[in-house]
Amino acid sequence: MPASVPRQRDTPPAESGQGRLPAPHAAVPPQPGGGTASSATPATTPQALTLLVIQDDPAGGLTVPEILDADGHRIRIRTARNLTEATRLLTHDVHCILLDLSLPGSGGGDNELTTLHQVLRMAPRHAVLVLTAEADAERAAEAVRVGAQDFLFRSELDGRLLSRAIRYAVERKRADIAQYKLAESRLRAQENARLERGLLPHPLLEGSDLRFAARYHAGRSRALLGGDFYDTVRTPDGTVHAMIGDVCGHGPDEAALGVELRIAWRALTLAGLCGDDLLATLQEVLEVERPCEEIFATLCTVDISPDGRRAGLCLAGHPAPLISRPGRPARLLPYEDSGPALGLLPRARWPRRQVDLGGTWSLMLYTDGLIEGRIGAGRERLGQDGMIEMINRHLDAGLRGERLLEAAVSEARRLNGGELTDDVAVVLLDRLDRATG
């Protein structure tokens, strides 16, 4: 005999049950959309299902036989007469919502499916079933098209059908959410790839005898990218220009700003700007593009003469490059005349210092993520002195190019006892004097 399901928070579990059955209706897949996030998230662990019924029934509730899930437990029922009550009853253990389309405001005229839209916004992660009269089949199908998982007719409603529909709707909603997350993950990967192409460019060194190597490692957890950036180009007069920079912070906004600064640097360099004029213009770009006034960027630029024996060096709050020559230990280039980081001081100046490189040399530009890692469990950091000692050891072992950079970053991570917390970018330029080599 049918039993009336009263309005109550929960009904006690039963001991008997039914087997799994196929879905009662073929449904049109809903489109994942926006909406206000619900504080309630449907439970995902195996347990008795809970159904929230939203209907305005003066008789006191839906009249259906006992509703059992696939494991033989009675499905718990909660009923709400309006959306205000539904919001209060929509807790984390609710799995599915059954909305009666006869509820005032649920359809007809200018309010077609208004209540359903409100429910979908209120509970974007919950499965939703709609209940309607058989004469309203077209409106029921429209409800599925806008986001409900399935529809039921009052004339067909029984415990077996409703139980099957609830289980189908819950599993389908989980599948929809999983598919949406997968699509979102793919879009994020595509965006990261676009940013990566901006942050990690191909050097323009055609016609130069310099060898180029680079290594990039994002410090942010599970991130592919950070705020570090670099570039290298050769201008028509034969000068090779190299740059490395670091936007403070580690989020996508900082990564995007790094891309903008790198592209601006390449364009300005190819247009003939160098030294102080170039950095002053980059500061203007940063001031316009940064999301807030607290954001700044450090920068190191070198311009290497066509014969490869001299370079101009500009530092904007950035660590000085490391130079190594045959038969001599690696050391830092002079950095006494460095200027402030970009974005800190208006109308700042950045002196360009002339440096003699020699015939055969190796020049390493790096960001501070390489030197700020800790040494073991203590508070001491690797620092520039530790980095110099580390690089000299690897050079003595015969490491060069990509192998040298890979060994340096790997050792910094090992000394830190795990992943480095800051982004790391390292660029290496080598020149072999063919007259003497």
C-alpha positions in Angstrom: 0.0 0.0 0.0 1.3 3.5 -0.8 2.4 5.4 2.3 2.5 9.2 2.7 6.0 10.6 3.2 5.7 13.3 5.9 7.7 16.4 6.1 10.7 15.6 8.3 14.4 15.9 8.4 15.3 12.2 8.0 13.5 8.9 7.9 15.2 5.9 9.6 17.0 3.3 7.4 15.4 0.1 6.4 16.9 -3.4 6.1 15.4 -4.6 2.7 16.4 -3.3 -0.7 16.3 -3.5 -4.5 18.9 -4.1 -7.2 20.3 -1.5 -9.6 18.1 -0.6 -12.6 18.8 1.5 -15.7 17.9 5.2 -16.0 14.2 5.9 -16.5 14.6 8.6 -19.2 17.1 9.6 -21.8 18.2 13.0 -20.9 19.9 15.9 -22.8 23.3 16.6 -21.2 23.3 19.9 -19.2 25.8 22.6 -20.0 28.1 23.4 -17.0 27.6 27.1 -16.2 28.1 29.7 -13.6 26.0 30.5 -10.6 26.3 31.1 -7.0 28.3 28.4 -5.3 26.4 26.5 -2.7 27.8 26.0 0.7 26.5 22.5 0.5 28.5 19.9 -1.4 26.8 16.6 -2.2 28.4 13.7 -0.3 30.6 11.3 -2.4 31.2 8.5 0.1 29.0 5.4 0.1 26.1 6.1 2.4 22.3 6.3 2.5 21.0 8.8 0.0 19.2 11.9 1.0 16.5 13.6 -1.2 15.4 17.2 -0.8 11.9 17.6 -2.1 10.7 21.1 -3.0 7.0 21.2 -3.5 4.0 23.1 -2.3 1.6 20.3 -1.4 -1.1 21.2 1.2 -1.7 17.4 1.9 1.7 17.2 3.6 4.0 15.6 1.2 4.5 13.4 -1.9 2.6 10.1 -1.7 4.9 7.3 -2.9 5.8 3.9 -1.6 8.8 3.3 0.5 11.9 4.5 -1.4 15.0 2.3 -1.2 18.5 2.7 -2.6 20.5 0.0 -4.3 22.0 -1.2 -0.9 18.6 -1.7 0.7 18.6 1.5 2.8 15.6 3.7 2.9 16.3 7.0 1.1 16.0 9.9 3.5 13.5 12.5 2.6 13.5 16.2 3.4 10.7 18.5 2.2 10.6 22.2 1.7 7.6 24.3 0.6 9.6 27.1 -0.9 13.2 28.1 -1.8 13.8 29.7 1.5 13.2 26.4 3.3 15.1 24.6 0.7 18.2 26.8 1.3 18.1 26.0 5.0 17.7 22.2 4.4 20.4 22.0 1.7 23.2 20.7 3.8 26.3 18.7 2.8 24.6 15.3 3.1 21.9 16.0 0.5 22.5 14.1 -2.7 19.6 15.0 -5.0 16.8 17.6 -5.3 13.3 16.8 -6.6 11.6 20.0 -7.7 7.8 20.0 -8.4 7.3 22.2 -11.4 3.8 23.0 -10.1 5.4 25.1 -7.4 4.3 28.7 -7.8 6.7 30.5 -10.1 8.1 27.3 -11.5 6.7 27.9 -15.0 4.2 29.5 -17.3 4.1 32.9 -18.9 7.1 35.1 -18.3 8.3 32.9 -15.4 8.9 29.8 -17.4 11.1 27.5 -15.3 12.2 30.5 -13.1 12.2 28.4 -10.0 14.3 25.7 -11.7 16.9 28.3 -12.7 17.0 29.5 -9.1 17.5 26.0 -7.8 20.3 25.4 -10.3 22.1 28.6 -9.1 21.5 27.7 -5.5 22.9 24.1 -5.8 25.2 24.0 -8.8 26.9 20.7 -7.6 23.7 18.8 -6.8 21.7 16.4 -9.0 18.2 17.9 -9.8 15.1 16.0 -10.8 11.9 17.7 -11.9 8.3 16.4 -11.3 5.5 17.4 -13.6 2.2 16.3 -15.2 2.4 14.0 -18.2 0.7 16.8 -20.2 3.7 19.0 -19.6 6.2 16.7 -21.4 7.6 19.5 -23.5 8.3 21.7 -20.4 9.9 18.7 -18.7 12.2 18.2 -21.6 13.1 21.9 -21.6 13.9 21.5 -17.8 16.5 18.9 -18.7 17.9 21.1 -21.5 18.6 23.9 -19.0 20.3 21.7 -16.4 18.1 19.2 -14.7 19.4 15.6 -14.8 16.0 14.0 -15.5 12.2 14.4 -15.3 9.4 12.3 -13.8 5.6 12.3 -14.4 3.3 12.3 -11.3 1.1 9.6 -12.9 4.0 7.2 -13.2 5.6 7.9 -9.9 6.3 5.0 -7.6 9.1 4.1 -5.2 11.0 1.8 -7.7 11.0 4.5 -10.4 12.0 7.3 -8.1 14.8 5.3 -6.4 16.2 4.5 -9.8 15.9 8.1 -11.0 17.6 9.4 -7.9 20.6 7.1 -8.3 20.9 7.8 -12.0 20.7 11.6 -11.4 23.4 11.5 -8.7 25.8 9.4 -10.8 25.2 11.5 -13.9 25.8 14.8 -12.0 29.1 13.4 -10.7 30.1 12.5 -14.2 29.1 15.9 -15.5 31.2 17.6 -12.8 34.1 15.3 -13.6 33.8 16.1 -17.3 33.6 19.8 -16.5 36.7 19.7 -14.3 38.6 17.8 -17.0 37.6 20.5 -19.6 38.6 23.2 -17.1 42.0 21.5 -16.6 42.6 21.3 -20.3 41.8 25.0 -20.7 44.2 25.8 -17.8 46.9 23.7 -19.5 46.4 25.6 -22.7 46.6 28.9 -21.0 49.8 27.8 -19.2 51.2 26.8 -22.6 50.5 30.2 -24.0 52.1 31.9 -21.0 55.0 29.5 -21.2 55.6 30.5 -24.8 55.7 34.1 -23.7 58.0 33.5 -20.6 60.3 31.0 -22.2 61.0 32.3 -25.7 63.3 31.0 -28.4 66.5 33.1 -28.5 67.1 35.1 -31.7 70.9 34.4 -32.1 71.2 33.6 -35.8 74.6 34.7 -37.0 76.2 34.8 -33.5 78.9 32.4 -32.3 77.5 32.5 -28.8 76.0 29.3 -27.3 72.7 29.6 -25.4 71.2 27.4 -22.6 68.4 28.1 -20.1 66.6 26.4 -17.2 63.2 27.4 -15.7 61.6 26.0 -12.6 58.3 27.4 -11.1 58.3 27.4 -7.3 54.5 27.7 -6.8 52.9 24.4 -5.9 51.7 22.5 -9.0 52.4 25.5 -11.2 54.1 25.4 -14.5 54.9 29.1 -14.5 55.9 31.9 -12.2 56.9 35.6 -12.4 60.5 35.0 -13.7 61.2 35.7 -17.4 64.2 36.0 -19.8 65.1 36.6 -23.4 68.1 36.9 -25.8 68.2 38.6 -29.2 70.9 39.7 -31.7 70.4 43.0 -33.3 71.4 43.8 -36.9 74.7 45.4 -35.9 75.8 42.1 -34.3 75.3 43.0 -30.7 73.8 40.2 -28.6 71.3 41.5 -25.9 70.3 39.2 -23.0 67.9 39.9 -20.2 66.5 38.1 -17.1 63.9 39.5 -14.7 61.7 38.6 -11.8 58.2 40.0 -11.0 57.5 39.9 -7.3 54.9 37.3 -6.5 54.1 33.9 -7.9 50.5 34.0 -9.3 49.1 34.1 -12.8 48.9 37.9 -12.7 52.6 38.1 -12.1 53.3 35.6 -14.8 51.2 37.6 -17.3 53.1 40.8 -16.3 56.4 38.9 -16.9 55.3 38.0 -20.4 54.4 41.7 -21.1 57.7 42.9 -19.8 59.6 40.4 -21.8 57.8 41.2 -25.1 58.2 44.9 -24.4 62.0 44.4 -23.8 62.4 42.5 -27.1 60.5 45.1 -29.1 62.4 48.0 -27.5 65.7 46.3 -27.9 65.1 45.5 -31.6 64.0 49.2 -32.0 67.5 50.3 -30.8 67.0 51.2 -27.1 69.6 50.1 -24.6 70.7 50.8 -21.0 68.9 53.5 -19.0 66.6 54.5 -21.9 65.4 50.9 -22.2 64.8 50.4 -18.5 63.0 53.7 -18.1 60.6 52.7 -20.8 60.1 49.3 -19.3 59.3 51.0 -15.9 56.5 52.9 -17.7 55.1 49.7 -19.1 55.2 48.1 -15.7 53.4 51.0 -14.0 50.6 50.9 -16.6 50.2 47.1 -16.6 50.7 46.0 -13.0 47.5 45.1 -11.1 48.5 47.2 -8.0 51.1 49.7 -7.1 52.9 47.3 -4.8 54.1 45.2 -7.7 57.7 45.7 -8.8 60.2 43.8 -11.0 64.0 43.3 -10.8 65.9 43.1 -14.1 69.4 42.4 -15.4 70.4 43.3 -18.9 73.7 42.8 -20.8 74.6 43.9 -24.3 77.6 42.0 -25.7 79.6 43.7 -28.4 79.8 42.1 -31.9 83.3 40.9 -31.3 82.1 39.2 -28.0 84.9 40.7 -25.9 83.0 43.5 -24.1 79.6 44.0 -22.6 77.4 46.7 -21.1 75.7 45.8 -17.8 72.6 47.3 -16.2 71.1 46.1 -13.0 67.7 47.1 -11.7 67.6 45.6 -8.2 68.8 42.3 -9.6 71.7 40.0 -8.6 74.8 40.5 -10.7 75.7 37.8 -13.4 78.4 35.2 -12.8 81.3 35.0 -15.2 83.8 32.2 -15.6 86.9 32.1 -17.7 89.4 29.2 -18.4 91.9 28.7 -15.6 90.1 31.1 -13.2 87.3 30.6 -10.7 83.9 32.0 -11.5 83.1 35.4 -9.9 80.3 38.0 -10.0 80.5 40.9 -12.4 80.7 44.3 -10.8 77.4 45.5 -9.2 78.3 48.6 -7.3 76.4 50.9 -9.8 73.1 49.0 -9.8 69.8 50.9 -9.8 66.5 50.3 -8.0 64.0 47.6 -9.1 61.5 48.7 -11.7 58.3 50.3 -10.2 59.9 51.4 -6.9 61.0 54.9 -7.6 59.7 57.4 -10.2 62.2 58.9 -12.6 64.9 56.5 -11.4 68.2 56.0 -13.3 70.1 52.8 -14.2 73.8 53.4 -15.0 75.3 51.1 -17.7 78.6 49.7 -16.8 81.2 48.6 -19.3 82.7 45.1 -18.6 85.7 43.3 -20.3 84.8 39.7 -20.9 87.9 38.4 -22.7 88.1 35.9 -25.4 86.6 32.6 -24.0 84.0 33.0 -21.2 80.8 31.8 -19.8 78.2 34.2 -18.5 75.3 33.1 -16.2 72.3 35.2 -15.5 69.9 34.0 -12.8 67.0 35.0 -10.6 67.1 35.1 -6.8 65.2 31.8 -6.5 68.4 30.0 -7.1 70.2 31.6 -4.1 67.4 32.0 -1.6 66.9 28.3 -0.9 67.9 27.1 2.5 70.8 24.8 3.3 69.4 21.7 5.0 67.2 22.1 8.0 68.8 25.3 9.2 67.9 28.9 8.5 71.0 29.7 6.5 70.4 30.3 2.8 72.6 29.3 -0.1 73.4 32.9 -1.0 75.6 34.1 -3.8 78.8 32.9 -2.1 77.3 29.4 -1.9 76.2 29.5 -5.5 79.6 30.6 -6.7 81.2 27.7 -4.8 78.6 25.3 -6.2 79.1 26.5 -9.8 82.9 26.2 -9.5 82.6 22.6 -8.3 80.5 21.7 -11.3 82.8 23.5 -13.7 85.8 21.6 -12.3 83.8 18.4 -12.9 83.6 19.4 -16.6 79.9 20.4 -16.7 78.9 22.9 -19.3 75.7 24.3 -20.9 72.5 22.6 -20.1 74.2 20.0 -17.9 75.7 22.7 -15.7 72.3 24.5 -15.3 70.5 21.2 -14.5 73.1 20.3 -11.9 73.0 23.7 -10.3 69.2 23.8 -9.9 69.0 20.1 -8.8 71.7 20.8 -6.1 69.9 23.9 -4.9 66.7 21.9 -4.5 68.6 19.1 -2.7 70.3 21.5 -0.3 66.9 23.1 0.4 65.5 19.7 1.4 62.8 19.7 -1.2 61.2 22.0 -3.7 62.4 25.6 -3.8 59.6 28.1 -2.7 60.6 30.7 -5.3 60.7 30.6 -9.1 64.1 29.9 -10.6 65.3 31.0 -14.1 68.9 30.6 -15.3 70.4 31.7 -18.6 73.9 30.7 -19.8 75.8 32.3 -22.6 79.1 30.8 -23.7 81.8 32.1 -26.1 84.8 30.1 -27.3 87.6 32.3 -28.8 88.3 30.4 -31.9 91.6 32.3 -32.4 93.0 30.7 -29.3 90.7 27.7 -28.7 
